[in-house]
């Protein structure tokens, strides 16, 4: 009963909705009492249904996500099934609000699986079935959707569940082109809302589905009226965090009506407001996390004071005992111990001060890194999210192509940023990886120059590649060399508004000297000593993380080489790097010989191509994420005969029982992971090529995959050209 009383006190502040500190305080009080009295239901109920839902209602989705993840760790540690169920429900709601449908449904399915497997008391299981059914409808899997809706009806034990199921059937019948039956179910839901007072808060959900029905049946004026009613209900319920969806909803209706002017206006407001809300959430999250850090620091200081008090008490007792002995012994021991304790205390204080300074420095660096990464990630992400939304609503083909180009360009920026962060983590760990191989630098340099030419979009800037050799076979880390040259040229492009950019290389003794010279803005004297520092940029408004040159310096030092620059302000700069290497051959290849080789290579390529066209190769794609399999199948369509296995266990069985020419193996999957599946296949088939295709990007993951029996290793995101080249190397 005391737990109920405390929960009612919390409910008072929760439904009042404007006293966050009180909600946090009473949530902690109820949790502590429930933990002492072994009442896990109340423990997780107040955490989930009060604190986390409060953050969601007030638009603080990032703080809600932090609390949900903490609750998940707690439930996993305690092995609490009811706690896990609350966590899955929370994460479903959070990702639904963040519009991350796939993640939301993933946790909804986890909740259903937990309920069905362990028979956990899940009052809202019917609603979960309905939400999964809607997801399957959107994915086009109508049979699974109908199965989920039937389960929703059979498990409905409240009017809210019946109401939710009827709205699910509205979506179902519209998907199978039966608007009449959809309208009947919508009217049945309306009668439920009007007759049952407990469903009063679900009126806005009814109007939301009414808008959806009218849009699907092209009754746009009625859809606008229903949209206004939905907005009124949301305002009545004080759900101000949902305001941005109003603009998007009306914009989509006007777009369907052909009113592009009004559609553009509302969608622009939606994007502007969503960006503002996203930025506000980030700021609130940073503030909240800073508060948590401060609390941890205060607790540490409190423990330190308690420890000091205990030391003082011990010291006083020692003095009392010593005073009972002779004065001479007392004075001698007192002075000896006092001196010893003082030395220890001074040493402890010095160590504590160093640790505190190190912690503060680390905190400042972490804050700087988070701020920089937040800006650099959100800049391309803003374009990706915004134009992805617009791509869904626009019908103009030229606009679609333009939006796709913008999204692809920002995808490349985001991928480069992630690669820089990974390189930085390796540098921090002191493990810059070098993979030496023999290659023709003259040919590879020409390829790099062609790639750099495409990056120069300013007509007043000319890129001049200087390749002094016809052939130059060396042994170096090919990718690291490209990384150095690319960073040099990228910086030159960024800071050169007109003139020339010269990129080249030359042999100096037993070294290769790479260089890039530009006619850009140069570097001021007061900034020259910071050029190779992390997060340093000449122009704070220029795009980039300020990590490129520091990564180049780490790579060159790992190669036991040298790096430097020369620059004059307003006249230009010269960046260079000298790498020790082994030269296999340097010289010119005769034209006739080269042409004959090229001709032979072309003939071999034609023969290979004709041979390949005769019999399509059977490629098994082992991938649990359907969208990833769809991407691979889109790249390889009409080129190979594809088989699909959603987990390692099925992959082993397919290879065992069917003819397969090559396997593309994901590493992280349910039932059986990729490494285990590869090991199992190798027990009975040592010849079939197995290529790892995974999002695990670290070298340790690559080594583990190859050790398990993989022949090659490709990292997501998938590069279509590289995938095709790899398959060609293995005869597909």
PyMOL commands that set and color helices and strands:
alter all, ss='L'
color gray80, all
select helices_A, chain A and resi 2-16+20-36+40-57+61-78+81-97+101-118+125-139+142-154+159-175+179-195+197-216+220-236+240-257+260-323+327-393+397-428+441-455+478-494+525-530+548-558+591-614+626-636+648-657+674-684+699-708+720-729
alter helices_A, ss='H'
color red, helices_A
select strands_A, chain A and resi 436-440+461-466+471-477+499-508+511-518+562-568+572-580+582-587+618-622+641-645+662-665+689-694+712-715
alter strands_A, ss='S'
color yellow, strands_A
deselect
rebuild
show_as cartoon
